[in-house]
Each structure stands twice: as C-alpha cells, then as structure tokens.
Amino acid sequence: MKRIALVLLLLASCAVGPSASASREEAVLAAEEAKDVAALNALRAGTKEPALLARIARAYGRVLTPDGVDALINLLAVSDRHVRRETLFAIGQFALKAEFSRGRELELRKTIEPLLSDPDEAVRVAAVEAAGKLSLGDAPTVLLAALKDPSPEVRAEAVIGLYRARLVLRLRGAKPADVADLPKQTLDALVALAGDSDVLVRRNVAYFFFRVKEPRGLEAAKLLSADKQLWTRVYAVGALGRNGDAKVVPLLVMATGDEEYLVRLTAVQALAMLKAGDQIPAKLADDPSYHVRAAMAESCDDDKVLEKLWGDKSSAVRSSALGAIAKKRGVKAAELVAKALKDEDWLIREAAVGAAPSVGKEAESLVLPMLRDADERVAAKAVEVIGEMETKAAFEAVKQALASELLYVRATAVEALAKRKEQEVLEVAWNCYEACSDRKWVEVRESIVDLFTGRVGDESSRRLRMLAVDSSTSVASKARRALVDRGAKDLPPERPEVRAANPHRGLRFTKPPVVVMETTRGTMEIECFAKDAPIHVANFIGLVKAGTYDGLPWHRVVPAFVIQGGDPGGTGMGDAGWPLRAEINPIRYERGTLGMPRSDGFDTGGCQLFFTHLPTPHLDGQYTVFGRIVKGLDVMDAIERGDKIIKATVRVP
C-alpha cells in the first residue's frame, strides 16, 4: 500500500493542467488509505497550495498515528483560514483515544490555545471544538472565556465543547463518577446562555442538560422547554425528565400537546423517566406518530389503553404494549405471551420472547422452543433471554447456540456466555473460537476476546496471547491491547493490516450523486457528499448500482435517534465483504444526515447505513458523514423496524 501511495505521489508531482488537482487528491487519498504518514509528509513538503494543505491536514486526522502530530503542529503556522480550520479539526481527533497521540494531548492543547482568541471567527470556532476534546478535565476552565465570546458561533461551540470534553473522557475509559461536575463559574455562564439571542446557542444549552445529569440546570431547561425552535424544545423537554422531579410534570404534560411529534415523544419518555406514566394523556393512544404511541405503550399503566395499543396496526406499538402488559400482569400474562410466541409477525414473536421473563417460572419452557424459530432474529433473542436464566438447561442451550451456523445467533450466544458463572465458561469459549476461523465469524471472535478480557487470571491471559496472533488484524489487535492493559511483556509483534479490496473504489463524481431510495413507507432522495467522503460515496453508489440494498430491511430503529439498514443478512451483523477506512469530516449530524455505522474500530464501515432523526452532536467526529436526505424526511420518520428498502437507484446530476 505504501508503494501505491508513493507512486501516486510521483504521478501527482508530474501532473500539469486541469488534471493536476485531481491527481494530487488521489495521491492524498492513497496515502490516507494506506495510513502512510511518510507519503503525506512528502506531499505536504511539496506544496504551498492551501486547498491541498487543508486536504492533507484532514488526512492526518484520519490516519491518527502519533507520527502525524508534529506535521499538524507545523500546519497551524499556515495563515490560510481553511488550512487552520482543517488542522484544528484533525488535532481534536487525536484526543479520542490515548494511543492516537501517546501522551501529547497537553502539548497539542497548548499549541491551539492561542487560536482561541484568533481574530478570525471561523478559526476560533474550530479551536474551541478542538479544545473541547483535548482539554479533558480542564475544559470548564479552558472554555469559560469562549462561553462569553461576542460571536454566537463561538459561544454555541463552547457549550457543545463542555459536553464533548465529558464524552471524550468516557470514550477513554472514565466512569461517570470520575467526571467532575461543572464549577459554579462555568455553570453560571452556561445557564445564562439559556437566554441567549442566538438559536444555536440556546439549542446547545438544552442539549447539554439533556445529555448530562445536572439538576442545577433545571431552571434553564424549564425556560427552554417553551422555546420557539424545535430542537431546543426537544432537548429541553428531555432535560426536564433527566434532571427534574414531580414539580416539572405539569410542564411535561403540556409538552405532550406540542405540534411536533419529536417533542411529544420526548415528553412521554420524560414522564416515564420521572415515573409519572399515569399522567400521560390517554389521547396519545391515537397519536399520528407510531413513535409516540409506542413510547406511550412502554410507559402507560392503564389496562384499557394498553389493550387498545396491543391492537394497534403498528408492530412497534404492539411489541411495546405486549412488554408492558406482561410486566404489569406477571404470571397472569402467560397465556397472552404464549399466544404471541406463535404470531405470524416475527417482531411480535421477538417481543414475546423478551416479555417471557415477566411471567415467572413458565418463562424457560416458553422460551426454549423459540431457539429453533425460523427467523434468526427471534432465535437470537431467545438465546439472549435464556442466557440470563441460571439453570443447567439454560447453560446447555447457550452452548448449543454457540454451534449455530447463524451469525447473529452465535454472536448473541457468546455475549450470553460472557455473563455466565459456570466454571467451564473459558473452555467453552475457546472451543467456540476454534470453530470460528472463517472470515464470517470475525465479530464473534472479537466478542470472544472481550469475554477473556473480562475474566482476570492466568488462563484468560494465556488465551489472549493465542488470540493476539489471530488471522484477523482487528481480533489480534484487540487481544494485544487487553494484554498491554494487563502489563504483559514479550508480546508478538503487530502484523500489518491486510484489507479486502473494495471493487467500487475507483468510482468518482464531478457532481454530488443522488440516490433515490424507495421504501415500504415512501421514497427518500439522498444527496451524497462525494468531495468529503469519496470512498464511502463510491462504495455506496457501487452497491446501489449492484442492487445490494434492494429488498433489505431496516433492522434498527431508535426513536428520536436513528434508522439503520443495509445489512445483507438483515440483522445488523453483516457487511459487504470488505471494510472501509473511516473518512471522518467536520460535517455535523443534523436531521436526515447519512452516516456509516462501525464497530469498535474507526475503519470498520462497510455497506450498512443510518439516518438521524434529529441533530446528534455526540456522533460528530465519531462516524463518517457521507450524505443527507434532501427529500422524504417524513418517510424517514415513518419507517419502522422490519420495513424494507424496495429499490435504490442512482441519479447523477
């Protein structure tokens, strides 16, 4: 791969005329994909062109190895604002994991701190974003001045920066109790911004208190719950549920009458969080949004309302109602659950399996036959539920599931095994590992690494050493990290990564392509960001042209968050057969944004995709953005788990 990058570098240096820029871009892309910092350094040394330097800075932030730190520090000396903004974004990415910069976070922070007062507003915004990630526990002090900046863009970014600092600490392994509360001075400045004249500032304040348990922000949340801006109301209502008490219940009941379904949905969820489900207006059982009805089913305690929702046309609503009825009635719900286990709708059968533990002693006899359900998703749910039961029969069922030829079932069985207390767990796990040598089982093997990592002792360390030479780089690296954390010595050297070739890698577009996606709920049009994520867009368009997405289900729907689909297996465990290098970029996750799901590693994307129901700042800089819905947002809202992509086609302007 390095040879490829350097050959392209040579071609780029010789290119002249209109194609020169494209050739240089390809050279950067090749170096980025190969994680070849030397090639990036050579490209950087050979140009003074701001656009190319900015692109190189972005590449360093995607490669994320300590070798790129000095280069980024040097790029900050370039006066061009675009170069500085890209460089600052890349520098901030180095804070996400300790191994990215190997202890140089403080040095990077001190390097960017002068830019927090840069006269260029856009540079200050980028510096604040980077500081929010790099400052870690010091963020409340470092960002205090930015909370009072004359620029609303800077103030808005400083508010999110306070949240991002906490998020990065969590990503780096800190427990919630380890993250300090905001000091009074910073909190006062944050609360004061609830009255800011700028919409984005107010939205971000509401988002902070929605995501962070902070009762001192309750008054700000009350104020913002009546804001004219939709997202501010959504987050503020959620913040009332997270930080409030019985006194805010009337405000939440009022919010259930909001004209926007996302506010109503969040209000129902907040009332449930405060254990005030009995205050949810009964009329919401007829709400036009299935999301609201499903949330009501999960939270309601009224038998008549639950019976009505159990008869709803939506599988999501019926599933939620079934779980609520079983929980409320206990043993008396056994007959209903048994009947639901035979329903023709796999979603209802899956929900019935999940509800079975509520009926008591009969649960095991009800769930065991479902291990043989015709639908893999139902069978996997049965493994999950049976795995929680502390009986010999349950353990035997888990062991049998470890031999399943169904990926989702076997993967779920490994997760269930990790929670078991039987003495032979390690032996059983190793036997499963030895039966999972094919590429199909890579994620199963990764989960087995997690199992051994969670069991302290000489035996687990011995097994981890054997896992550290796995044929899959992701499995071997994960085991190696676990051993390093245990202080292990004389580890085998890390092997270079071998990645399957992406057959669509060479597709390029002069204008943003549009994907027209026909679903069982209607049609969405998606504009693709070919400039910001060329490989992801090439992969997506290639797969669309190949008909890969036609007929696939939306396997995951999280209300007020995302819809996710594109897995050839329909369970969320599958991929295209090749991984994608992450192309993290500064584009924010707003409503209808198209992102790439991934596993633990950044470079583990494939063919799956997700769309966001609303702005989700906690995804920014974490997942590759490569498009957005430009038509059909209402279709996205209507999609339920199990709905399908009928057909996807490409329209190139």
C-alpha positions in Angstrom: 0.0 0.0 0.0 2.8 2.4 0.7 4.3 1.7 -2.7 0.9 2.6 -4.2 0.8 5.9 -2.3 4.3 6.9 -3.3 3.7 6.0 -7.0 0.6 8.2 -6.9 2.7 10.9 -5.2 5.1 10.8 -8.1 2.3 11.0 -10.6 0.9 14.0 -8.8 4.2 15.8 -8.8 4.4 15.4 -12.5 0.8 16.3 -13.3 0.1 19.5 -15.1 -3.1 21.2 -16.4 -6.7 20.6 -15.2 -6.0 17.1 -14.0 -3.2 18.1 -11.6 -5.5 18.8 -8.7 -7.4 15.5 -9.2 -4.1 13.6 -9.3 -2.8 15.2 -6.1 -6.2 14.4 -4.4 -5.8 10.8 -5.4 -2.2 10.8 -4.0 -3.5 12.1 -0.7 -6.3 9.6 -0.7 -4.0 6.7 -1.4 -1.7 7.8 1.5 -4.6 8.2 3.8 -6.0 4.7 3.0 -2.5 3.2 3.5 -2.0 5.2 6.7 1.2 6.3 5.2 2.4 9.4 7.1 5.7 9.5 5.2 3.8 9.9 1.9 1.6 12.6 3.5 4.8 14.4 4.8 6.2 14.3 1.3 3.1 15.7 -0.2 3.0 18.5 2.4 6.6 19.4 1.8 6.0 19.6 -2.0 3.2 22.2 -2.0 2.1 25.6 -0.7 -1.3 25.3 -2.2 -3.8 26.0 0.6 -6.5 23.6 -0.7 -4.1 20.7 -0.9 -2.6 21.5 2.5 -6.1 21.5 4.0 -6.8 18.2 2.5 -3.5 16.8 3.8 -4.4 18.1 7.3 -7.7 16.2 7.1 -5.8 13.1 6.1 -3.5 13.3 9.2 -6.7 13.4 11.3 -8.0 10.2 9.7 -4.7 8.3 9.9 -4.5 9.2 13.6 -1.0 7.9 14.4 1.5 9.8 16.7 3.7 10.3 13.6 1.3 12.9 12.4 1.3 15.1 15.4 4.4 17.2 14.5 3.1 17.7 11.0 -0.2 19.1 12.3 1.5 21.5 14.7 3.6 22.8 11.7 0.4 23.2 9.6 -1.0 25.6 12.2 1.6 28.1 11.2 0.0 28.4 7.7 -2.0 31.6 7.7 -4.8 30.4 5.4 -8.0 30.1 7.5 -9.2 26.9 5.7 -5.9 25.1 6.4 -6.1 26.2 10.0 -9.7 25.0 10.4 -9.0 21.6 8.9 -5.8 21.3 11.0 -7.6 22.2 14.2 -10.3 19.6 13.5 -7.7 17.0 12.8 -5.8 17.8 16.1 -9.0 17.5 18.1 -9.5 13.9 16.7 -6.2 12.9 18.4 -7.9 13.2 21.8 -10.4 10.4 21.2 -8.1 7.6 22.2 -4.9 7.6 24.2 -3.0 5.7 21.7 -3.6 8.3 19.0 -1.1 10.8 20.4 0.7 8.8 23.1 0.6 11.4 25.8 0.9 14.5 23.7 -2.6 15.9 24.4 -1.3 18.6 26.7 1.3 19.7 24.1 -1.4 19.9 21.4 -3.7 21.8 23.7 -1.1 24.4 24.5 -0.4 24.7 20.7 -4.0 25.5 19.9 -4.8 27.7 22.9 -3.6 31.0 21.3 -6.1 30.4 18.5 -9.0 30.5 21.0 -8.7 34.3 20.7 -7.8 34.4 17.0 -9.4 37.4 15.2 -10.9 35.1 12.6 -14.3 33.8 13.9 -14.2 30.6 11.9 -10.7 29.8 13.3 -11.9 30.5 16.9 -14.9 28.1 16.4 -12.5 25.3 15.2 -10.1 26.0 18.0 -12.9 25.8 20.6 -14.0 22.4 19.1 -10.5 21.0 19.3 -10.0 22.4 22.9 -13.3 20.8 24.0 -11.8 17.4 23.0 -8.3 17.9 24.2 -8.9 19.7 27.5 -10.5 16.7 29.1 -10.9 17.5 32.8 -9.8 21.1 32.3 -12.4 22.0 29.7 -14.7 24.0 32.1 -11.8 26.4 32.7 -10.3 26.4 29.2 -13.7 27.1 27.6 -15.0 29.7 30.1 -13.9 32.7 28.0 -15.4 31.2 24.9 -18.8 31.0 26.6 -18.8 34.8 26.7 -17.3 35.3 23.2 -19.0 38.1 21.1 -19.6 35.6 18.3 -22.7 33.4 18.7 -21.0 30.6 16.7 -18.1 30.5 19.2 -20.5 30.6 22.2 -22.5 27.7 20.6 -19.4 25.7 20.0 -18.1 26.3 23.6 -21.4 24.9 25.0 -21.0 21.7 23.0 -17.3 21.7 23.8 -18.2 21.3 27.5 -20.3 18.2 26.6 -17.6 16.8 24.2 -15.0 17.0 26.9 -17.1 14.7 29.1 -17.8 12.4 26.1 -14.1 12.1 25.4 -13.3 11.2 29.0 -15.9 8.5 28.7 -14.5 7.2 25.4 -11.1 7.0 27.1 -12.5 4.8 29.9 -13.6 7.2 32.6 -16.6 6.1 34.7 -19.4 8.6 35.2 -18.4 9.2 38.8 -14.9 10.1 37.6 -16.2 13.1 35.6 -16.3 16.2 37.8 -19.3 18.5 38.0 -19.0 21.9 36.3 -17.5 24.5 38.6 -20.0 27.2 39.7 -18.5 29.9 37.5 -18.7 27.8 34.3 -22.2 26.6 35.2 -23.5 30.1 35.8 -22.1 31.2 32.4 -23.8 28.1 30.8 -27.2 28.7 32.4 -27.0 32.4 31.5 -26.8 31.3 27.8 -30.3 29.8 28.1 -31.5 33.4 27.5 -29.1 34.0 24.5 -30.5 35.7 21.4 -28.9 33.1 19.2 -31.0 30.0 18.3 -28.0 27.6 18.1 -26.6 28.7 21.4 -29.9 28.0 23.1 -30.2 24.7 21.4 -26.8 23.6 22.5 -27.5 24.6 26.1 -30.7 22.5 26.1 -28.7 19.6 24.5 -26.0 19.8 27.3 -28.6 19.4 30.0 -30.4 16.7 28.0 -27.2 14.6 27.9 -25.7 15.5 31.3 -27.3 14.8 34.7 -27.1 18.3 36.2 -30.0 19.4 38.4 -28.5 22.9 38.6 -29.6 23.3 35.0 -33.3 22.6 35.7 -34.4 26.3 35.6 -32.6 26.7 32.2 -34.4 23.6 30.9 -37.8 25.0 32.1 -37.2 28.2 30.2 -36.0 26.5 27.0 -38.9 24.0 27.0 -41.1 26.8 25.7 -38.6 27.9 23.0 -39.9 28.5 19.5 -37.1 26.5 18.0 -38.0 22.8 17.6 -34.7 21.1 18.6 -34.3 23.4 21.6 -37.7 22.3 22.9 -37.0 18.6 22.2 -33.7 18.7 24.2 -35.1 20.9 27.0 -38.1 18.6 27.5 -35.7 15.7 27.7 -33.6 17.6 30.2 -36.6 18.1 32.4 -37.0 14.3 32.6 -33.3 13.8 33.3 -32.9 16.5 35.9 -36.4 17.2 37.2 -38.8 15.9 39.8 -42.6 15.9 40.3 -42.8 19.6 40.0 -42.0 19.6 36.3 -44.7 17.0 35.5 -47.3 19.7 34.5 -44.7 21.2 32.0 -44.2 17.8 30.5 -47.9 17.1 30.3 -48.2 20.4 28.4 -45.4 19.3 26.1 -47.4 16.2 25.1 -49.6 18.5 23.2 -46.9 20.0 21.1 -47.4 20.2 17.3 -44.2 18.4 16.6 -44.1 14.6 17.2 -40.5 14.6 18.5 -41.4 17.0 21.3 -44.5 14.8 22.2 -42.3 11.7 22.1 -39.6 13.2 24.3 -42.3 14.4 26.8 -43.7 10.9 27.1 -40.2 9.5 27.6 -39.5 12.1 30.2 -42.7 11.4 32.1 -41.8 7.7 32.2 -38.3 8.6 33.5 -40.0 10.5 36.4 -42.3 7.5 37.0 -45.3 9.7 36.0 -46.7 7.5 33.3 -50.1 7.8 34.8 -50.1 11.5 33.8 -49.7 10.8 30.1 -52.9 11.9 28.3 -54.9 9.0 27.1 -55.5 10.7 23.7 -51.9 9.9 22.8 -53.0 6.3 22.2 -54.3 7.8 18.9 -51.3 9.9 18.1 -50.5 10.1 14.4 -46.9 9.1 15.1 -46.2 5.5 15.9 -43.1 6.6 17.8 -45.4 8.4 20.3 -47.8 5.5 20.6 -45.0 3.0 21.2 -43.5 5.2 23.9 -46.9 5.5 25.5 -47.3 1.7 25.4 -44.0 1.4 27.2 -44.9 3.9 29.9 -48.7 3.5 30.4 -50.2 1.7 33.3 -53.9 1.9 32.2 -55.3 -1.6 31.2 -57.8 -0.2 28.7 -55.2 1.9 27.0 -52.7 -1.0 26.9 -55.3 -3.3 25.4 -56.1 -0.7 22.7 -52.4 -0.3 21.9 -52.0 -4.1 21.8 -54.5 -4.0 18.9 -52.6 -1.2 17.1 -51.7 -1.6 13.4 -48.0 -0.8 14.1 -45.8 -3.8 15.0 -43.6 -1.5 17.1 -46.6 -0.3 19.1 -47.9 -3.8 19.6 -44.4 -5.0 20.7 -44.2 -2.3 23.3 -47.7 -2.9 24.5 -47.1 -6.6 24.9 -44.0 -6.0 27.1 -45.9 -3.5 29.2 -48.9 -5.9 29.7 -46.6 -8.8 30.7 -44.7 -6.7 33.1 -48.0 -5.4 34.7 -49.8 -8.7 34.8 -46.9 -11.1 35.6 -48.0 -14.7 35.8 -51.5 -13.8 34.5 -49.9 -12.7 31.2 -48.6 -16.2 30.4 -51.4 -17.2 28.1 -51.1 -13.9 26.1 -47.3 -14.3 25.8 -47.7 -18.0 24.7 -50.2 -16.9 22.0 -47.9 -14.1 20.9 -45.0 -16.6 20.5 -47.0 -18.1 17.6 -47.8 -14.8 15.9 -47.0 -14.7 12.2 -45.2 -11.4 12.7 -41.6 -12.1 13.7 -41.4 -8.7 15.5 -44.3 -9.8 17.8 -42.6 -13.2 18.4 -39.4 -11.5 19.3 -41.2 -9.1 21.7 -43.0 -12.1 23.3 -39.6 -13.8 23.9 -38.4 -10.6 25.6 -41.6 -10.4 27.6 -41.5 -14.1 28.8 -39.3 -13.5 31.9 -42.2 -11.4 33.3 -44.4 -14.4 33.6 -42.2 -16.2 36.2 -41.5 -19.9 36.3 -43.0 -20.7 32.9 -40.5 -18.4 31.1 -37.9 -21.1 30.5 -40.4 -23.6 29.0 -41.9 -20.8 26.8 -38.5 -19.6 25.5 -36.6 -22.8 24.9 -38.6 -23.8 21.8 -38.0 -20.3 20.3 -34.3 -21.2 20.0 -35.4 -23.0 16.8 -37.6 -20.2 15.4 -37.5 -19.9 11.7 -36.4 -16.2 12.0 -32.8 -15.7 13.0 -33.7 -12.5 14.9 -36.2 -14.3 17.1 -33.9 -17.2 17.8 -31.1 -14.8 18.8 -33.5 -13.0 21.2 -34.3 -16.4 22.7 -30.6 -17.0 23.2 -30.2 -13.6 24.9 -33.2 -14.3 27.2 -32.4 -17.9 28.1 -28.8 -16.8 28.8 -29.9 -14.8 31.7 -31.5 -17.8 33.4 -29.4 -19.6 36.0 -30.3 -23.1 35.2 -28.5 -26.1 33.7 -30.9 -26.2 30.8 -30.2 -22.6 30.0 -26.5 -23.2 30.0 -26.9 -26.1 27.7 -29.0 -24.0 25.4 -26.3 -21.4 25.2 -23.6 -24.0 24.4 -25.8 -25.4 21.6 -26.3 -21.9 20.2 -22.5 -21.4 20.1 -22.5 -24.1 17.4 -25.3 -22.4 15.3 -24.5 -21.6 11.7 -26.4 -18.4 12.0 -24.1 -15.5 12.7 -26.5 -13.4 14.8 -27.4 -16.5 17.0 -23.8 -17.5 17.6 -22.7 -13.9 18.3 -25.5 -13.5 20.8 -24.6 -16.8 22.4 -21.0 -15.5 23.0 -22.4 -12.4 24.7 -24.7 -14.6 26.8 -21.7 -16.9 27.7 -19.7 -13.9 28.9 -22.3 -13.4 31.7 -22.4 -17.0 32.9 -20.8 -18.1 36.1 -20.1 -21.8 35.3 -16.6 -22.9 35.8 -16.2 -24.2 32.3 -17.0 -20.9 30.6 -13.4 -20.3 29.4 -13.1 -23.8 28.0 -16.5 -23.5 26.2 -15.5 -20.0 24.8 -12.2 -21.4 23.5 -13.9 -24.3 21.8 -16.2 -21.8 20.1 -13.3 -19.7 19.0 -11.6 -22.8 17.4 -14.8 -23.3 15.4 -14.9 -19.7 14.2 -11.9 -19.5 11.9 -13.6 -18.2 8.8 -13.9 -14.5 8.0 -17.7 -14.8 8.6 -17.1 -15.1 12.3 -14.7 -12.2 12.8 -17.1 -10.3 15.0 -17.8 -13.5 17.0 -14.0 -13.8 17.6 -13.9 -10.2 18.7 -16.6 -10.9 21.3 -14.6 -13.9 22.5 -11.7 -11.5 23.1 -14.0 -9.4 25.2 -15.0 -12.5 27.1 -11.4 -13.4 28.0 -10.6 -9.7 28.7 -13.4 -9.7 31.3 -12.1 -12.7 33.1 -8.9 -11.9 35.1 -6.4 -14.7 35.6 -3.6 -16.7 34.1 -5.8 -18.8 32.0 -7.5 -15.9 30.3 -4.1 -14.2 29.7 -2.8 -17.4 28.1 -5.8 -17.5 25.8 -5.4 -13.8 25.0 -1.8 -14.4 23.9 -3.1 -17.0 21.4 -5.8 -14.6 20.2 -3.1 -11.9 19.7 -1.9 -13.9 16.6 -5.4 -14.3 15.1 -5.6 -14.1 11.3 -7.8 -11.0 11.6 -6.0 -7.8 12.5 -9.0 -6.5 14.4 -9.1 -9.6 16.6 -5.4 -9.7 17.1 -5.1 -6.0 17.9 -8.0 -6.2 20.4 -6.3 -9.1 22.3 -3.0 -7.4 22.2 -4.5 -4.2 23.8 -6.0 -6.3 26.5 -2.6 -7.8 27.3 -0.9 -4.4 27.3 -3.5 -3.2 29.8 -2.6 -6.2 32.0 1.1 -5.2 31.8 2.0 -8.3 29.7 5.5 -8.4 28.3 7.2 -10.1 25.3 4.1 -9.7 23.1 4.1 -10.9 19.5 4.8 -8.0 17.0 1.8 -6.4 15.4 1.2 -7.6 11.9 0.5 -5.2 9.0 -3.2 -5.0 8.3 -4.5 -6.9 5.2 -7.7 -5.5 3.9 -10.0 -7.0 1.2 -10.2 -4.8 -2.0 -13.2 -2.6 -2.5 -14.5 -3.2 -6.1 -16.1 0.2 -6.2 -13.0 2.1 -5.0 -12.4 3.8 -8.3 -15.8 5.5 -8.8 -15.5 9.3 -8.9 -18.1 12.0 -9.4 -17.8 15.6 -10.7 -21.1 16.5 -9.1 -22.8 15.1 -5.9 -24.7 11.9 -6.9 -28.3 11.4 -5.6 -29.6 8.1 -4.5 -33.4 7.6 -4.8 -34.4 5.0 -2.2 -37.9 3.6 -2.5 -39.1 2.1 0.8 -42.3 0.4 2.0 -43.2 3.8 3.6 -42.4 6.0 0.6 -39.4 7.5 -1.3 -36.4 9.3 0.0 -33.8 11.2 -2.0 -30.2 11.3 -0.6 -27.6 13.7 -1.8 -24.1 12.2 -1.4 -21.0 14.1 -0.3 -18.5 12.8 -2.8 -16.0 15.5 -2.0 -15.9 14.9 1.8 -16.1 11.1 1.8 -15.1 9.9 -1.7 -14.6 6.3 -0.9 -17.8 6.0 1.1 -19.8 7.6 -1.6 -18.1 5.4 -4.3 -18.9 2.3 -2.2 -22.5 3.4 -1.6 -23.1 4.2 -5.3 -21.4 1.0 -6.4 -23.6 -1.1 -4.1 -26.7 0.7 -5.2 -26.0 0.1 -8.8 -25.3 -3.6 -8.0 -28.8 -3.8 -6.4 -27.3 -4.7 -3.0 -29.9 -2.7 -1.0 -33.0 -3.9 -2.9 -35.2 -5.8 -0.5 -33.1 -5.3 2.6 -34.8 -4.4 5.9 -34.3 -1.5 8.3 -33.1 -3.7 11.1 -32.7 -1.0 13.7 -34.9 1.9 14.6 -34.3 4.0 17.7 -37.0 6.7 18.1 -35.7 10.3 18.2 -32.3 9.0 17.1 -31.7 6.8 14.0 -32.9 4.3 11.5 -30.4 1.8 10.3 -30.3 -0.7 7.5 -28.2 -2.0 4.6 -27.1 -5.3 6.2 -27.3 -8.2 3.6 -28.2 -10.5 6.5 -30.9 -8.2 7.9 -29.7 -8.5 11.5 -27.1 -5.8 11.8 -24.2 -8.3 11.9 -23.3 -8.4 8.2 -21.1 -6.4 5.9 -20.2 -6.0 2.2 -17.1 -8.3 2.4 -14.6 -5.5 2.7 -14.0 -2.8 5.3 -13.9 1.0 4.6 -11.3 3.4 6.0 -13.1 6.0 8.1 -13.5 9.4 6.3 -14.3 11.5 9.4 -15.0 15.1 8.4 -16.2 18.2 10.1 -19.8 17.9 8.7 -22.2 17.8 11.6 -25.0 15.3 12.2 -28.3 17.2 11.6 -31.7 15.9 10.8 -31.6 13.4 7.9 -27.8 13.0 7.9 -26.4 9.8 6.3 -23.7 8.1 8.4 -21.7 4.9 8.4 -22.1 2.5 11.3 -19.0 0.9 12.6 -17.8 -1.4 15.4 -15.1 -0.6 18.0 -12.6 0.5 15.4 -12.9 3.6 13.2 -12.0 1.7 10.0 -14.8 -0.9 10.2 -17.5 0.5 8.0 -19.0 -1.4 5.1 -22.4 -1.5 3.5 -24.7 -0.6 6.4 -26.0 3.0 6.7 -28.0 5.1 9.1 -30.0 8.3 9.1 -30.5 10.6 12.1 -34.0 11.7 13.1 -32.6 14.9 14.7 -29.3 16.7 15.3 -27.0 14.4 17.3 -23.8 16.2 18.3 -22.4 13.2 20.1 -21.9 11.5 16.8 -19.9 14.4 15.3 -16.3 13.4 14.6 -17.1 9.8 15.5 -18.8 8.4 12.4 -18.3 9.2 8.8 -20.9 11.6 7.3 -21.4 10.9 3.6 -24.8 12.3 2.6 -28.1 13.7 3.7 -31.8 13.3 2.9 -32.9 16.2 0.7 -36.5 14.9 0.1 -38.6 12.5 2.1 -37.8 13.3 5.7 -41.3 12.4 6.6 -40.7 8.9 5.2 -37.7 8.5 7.5 -39.9 9.4 10.4 -42.5 6.8 9.4 -40.0 3.9 8.9 -40.4 1.1 11.5 -38.0 -1.8 12.2 -38.7 -4.5 9.7 -39.8 -2.1 6.9 -37.8 -2.6 3.7 -35.9 -0.8 1.0 -37.8 -1.8 -2.1 -35.3 -0.4 -4.6 -32.5 2.1 -4.7 -31.3 3.8 -7.9 -28.7 6.5 -8.7 -29.3 9.8 -10.3 -26.2 11.7 -11.2 -26.8 15.4 -11.9 
